[in-house]
Amino acid sequence: MNNFKMAHPQTIDQVKQLFSETRDRYYFIAGGTDLLGKIKDEIISPEVVVDLKFISHLSYIEKDKEGGLKIGALTTITELVENSMIQKEYPGFHQAASSVATPQLRNMGTVGGNLCQRPRCWYYRDPQLKCRKKGGSRCFALRGKNKYHAILGGGICNIVHPSDLAPMLMALGAELSIASSKGDRLIPLGDFFILPKVNVQRENILESGEMVKEVRIPASKSREKSTYLKLRERGAWDFALVSAAVKALVTDHIFKELKIVLGGVAPIPWRLKKAEDLIQGQKVTEDLIKRAVREALKEARPLSDNAYKKELAEAAVSRAAMSLI
């Protein structure tokens, strides 16, 4: 591991000033649950690590003027789990936060870090291999061990996005505030993540000199229900084989404003728009949901060892959606 310098900004303005002054390779650290592992495994070699935890005003959960929720990027996952507003008004988001890692890691991990974490693909994490994501010429998962890899949106790189918060936040219509030396900008969370075919070496649109500042969730509506179901190989701490985030306005077994987002199946949180269209406005049954998901997953392209994810996705969405009735 190479030596690196540490920077300890105490305000967003100091971070922005650092952006404009340094040309060194710098990386942000908040909880450190992902970054430190990449440094130790020699996946990255930063010249400067920017420690964000001293920026106290980026850790908060509060209501906005419209009744929605604003969450600072340095808010820990534990703070999400313990917040009464989230438990009451956004039960699916509470379930997603509760499913993240272990209590110890939830105490350290932050909202911004969870959304921006890098893939867990063992070929990407192997310092001896130069896969396509690290500037190489091939995705080793195509003909290698690919049990945990993508069935949708892959091809040139078959990672899956590891975040539990992202699918549920997308289903809830969340937005991100992104800070930079040029000013802040607000974007839908669904526009934050990018596929390998857009840029194989990145998972999101953040440019050098930008950082996630805040997450905004719209106010919960009357009759709105949400849930998050995570299917994993081990009952204890593990990443999702498949997860399903479902949100809808529910009246007499009929869904409106339905959103279904899958985790663990693609390089980005994957919205099942075709399934939503087939389900909305009809009396919901388990058979209808399974048929809709099956139709939406016809575009899936499983690898040699992960076709099981199609069946898991069907089961996860069915169980999640039926729990809202």
N, C-alpha and C positions, 0 to 999 in steps of 0.2 A: 504494500500500500504506500503510495507516494504521500509526502507531506503536503499539507494545504493550509491556507490562512483561514481564519474565522472572522466574520463580520457580525456585529450585534446591533443592528438598527433598532431604535425604540419607537419610531413613527413610520407611517407609510411614506411621508415626504423624504425621510432618510433613505428608505429603500429606493425610491424613485431617483434620488440623487446618486445612489450607488450605481443604478442602471446606466446613467449618463456619463459616469466618470471612469468606470472600469471596462477594460476589454478582456479581462481574464475569463476563463471558463468558471462560471459560478453555478451553484445549485442551492436551492432552498432546503432548509431543514426545519421541521416543526416538531412532530413527535419522533421522527427519525426511524420509524418502524420499517420503512422501505429503503430509504436512502443509505443508511449505514450498511445494510446488507450488500447493496450494489457496490459501495466503495470497498468493502472487505473482499468481495469476490472479483475485484478489479474489472467490473463492467464499466464503471466510469472512473475518471481521474480528475476530480475538480481541483482548480487552483484556489478557489475561494468558496467556502460554505457559508451561506447567509443564514444565520440563526434568527428565526422569526418569533420565537416564543416570548421575547421581551416587548413585543408590540401588544400591550394589554387590551387596547380598544378593538382588537380583532377577534376577541372571544366574547360572544354574546348571543342570546336568543331573545328576540323581542318582537312585539307586534308592530306592523306598519300602519299607516293612516287608513288603508282600505281593509284592515282586518287580517291581512296575510302575515307571514312570518319572515323575519330577517335573521339570518344566522351567519355570524362571523366565521371566516375561514379557519381561524385557530381554535374554534370551539371543539372540545374533545367529544369523541363518540359517547363516552360515559355521560357527559352533560346532556346529550340528546336523549339517551335512554332514561335519565332521571327527570326530564322536564315534563311537568304536568300538562302544559298546553299541547305538546306533541302527542302525549299519550291519549288525550281526549279528542283532539281535532284531526290528527293525522296518524291513526293507528297503524296503517301500513308502513309509514316511515319509522314509527317506533319499533315495529317488528324487524325492519331491515337493520336499524342501528343495533338492536339487541342481538342480531345474528352475526355481527362482525367479530371475528377472532375470539379472544379470551378477555375476561375482565381486566387483566393486567395490560393487555395491548389496547383495549378501549380507553383505559386511563391515559395512555400516551398518544394514540392516534387522533388525528384531527379531521374535520370535515374536508378541508381543502386537500389534505394529503390523501384521503381515501379516494377522492375523485381523480386525483392526478397520479396515482400510483402506477408503476410500470408493470408490464405483464409478468406472470410467474412461469412462463414456458421454460422448461428445464434446458432447452437448447440455447435460449437467450441468456439464461442465468449461468451457463457454463463458460467460465473464462477461457477455456481452451478452444471453444468453437466460435467461428465468425459467421453467424447466420445472416440472413438478408437484413434483419432489423438492425444489426450491428455493422452494416456496410458490406456484407458478403454477397455471394451470388446465388444462394439457395436457401430454401426453407427445409430444414432437416426433418421437420414433422411430417412432410408429405409422404416419405417412405420410411419414416422411423416410428418411434413410439408416440402415438397420437390419441391416446384414450381420452385425454382431457382437453383436446384442442377444438377448434371452431368447426361448425357444420354450416355456418352462414357467413358470408362476407369475407372469407379468407382468400384462398388461392395462392397469391404470391407470398403471403405470411399468414399463418393460421393460429395466431394467439387468440386468447379470449380475455376480455376486460375483466379484471378481478374485483371491481367495486361492488359492494352490496347496496350502498346508498344510491348509486347512480340510476339503476333501473326504476326504483321507487320514486325518486325525485323527478325523473322524466315523465312517469305516469301522472304525477301531480302537477305537471306543467311548470316546473321550477325554472328560474332564470339565474344566471351567474353575472356578478359584477366583477369585471377584470380591470385591474389597475396597471398603469404603466406611466412612464415619464411624460407621455403625450396626453394623459388624462384617462378617465375611467370610461368603460363602455359596458353596456348591458346586453346580454345575448341569451336566447333560449338554451337550456342545457342540451337539448337535442342537437344544437348546432356546434356544440363544444367539441364533441368527439369526431374523429376522422378515421376512415378506413385505410388499410394498407395501400390500396390502389391510388389513394390521394397522396400519401407520404408514408412510405413503409417504415421510416425510422421514428415516426411520432405517432401518438395516440390522440392528440388533441391539437387545437388551433393556437395554443399559447406560443407567442414569438419570444425571442430573447428580449428580456426587459419587461416581461409581463408576469403577473401573478393573480391567482384567484383571490378576491377580496371578500366576497359575500355571496351567500345563496339566498334567493328570495322564492318563497312558496306562496301561491295565490291563496286567498281566504277559502276555507272549506265551506262548501255550499250545503244548504238543507238537503237531506237525503243522500249526501255524498258518502260513499263507503270506500275503504281501501284496505288492501291486504298485501303481504309479501310472504311468499313461501320459498324456502331455500332447501333444495335437495342436495345432500352431500354424502360423501363416501363414509365418513366417520361421524358418529354422533357428537363427538367433541369438536374442538376447533378445526375448521377446514374451509377451503374455498368451495364455492358452489360448483357442482356438476352441471346443474341447471337451476335457475331461480326464476320466479314469475312474480311480477309486480302488476297488480290489477286495481284500477280505480274506476268507479262509475256512479252515476246517480241512479238509485234503485227504487222502483215503484212497481208493486204487484208483479214481481218476477220479471220485470222488463228493465234492461239497462239502457241508459242514455249517457252521452259524453264518455263513452267507454274508452279506456286506454289500457293496453296490454303490452308490457315490455319484458323481454326475457334477458336474463343474465347467464353467463357461462356458456353461451353458444356461438358467440361472434366476437370480433375484435372491438366492437362497441356495444353498448346496451342496445338490444334489437327490438324495435317496435313491430308488433304483428298487426299492421293496419288492415290487411285483408281479413283477418279473423274478427277484428273489431266491426268491420262493415257487415259481415255475415251474421253477427250476433245482435247488434243494436236494433232495438225496436221490436224484437220478437220475444215471445215468452221463453225465458231461459230454462233449458234442460241440460243435463250432463251430456246427453247425446249431441245436442246442438253445439255445445262448446267444443267437444272432441272433434266433430266433423269440421268445424271452422278452423281449428288449429291445424288439423291434418291438411286442409286445403292450403293454409298459409305456409306450411312447411314443405310444400312440394318443390320450392326453390332451394331447399337445403341440399348441400353436397357433402355428405359425410365422408370422412377418411376411413382407412381400413379398420380402425378399432373404436370408432365413436358413433356408429349409427344408432346406438342405444339412446343417444341424446334426443332423438326425435320422439321416441316413446315417453321419455322422461318429461319433455316439454309439454306434451299433450296431457300427461297426468298432472303436472304442476299447475298448468293454467286451469284445468278442470277443477281441481281441488280448491284452488284459490278463488276462482269465480263463484263456485257453488257456495262457498263460505259466506259470501256477501248477501245471499238471499234470505 
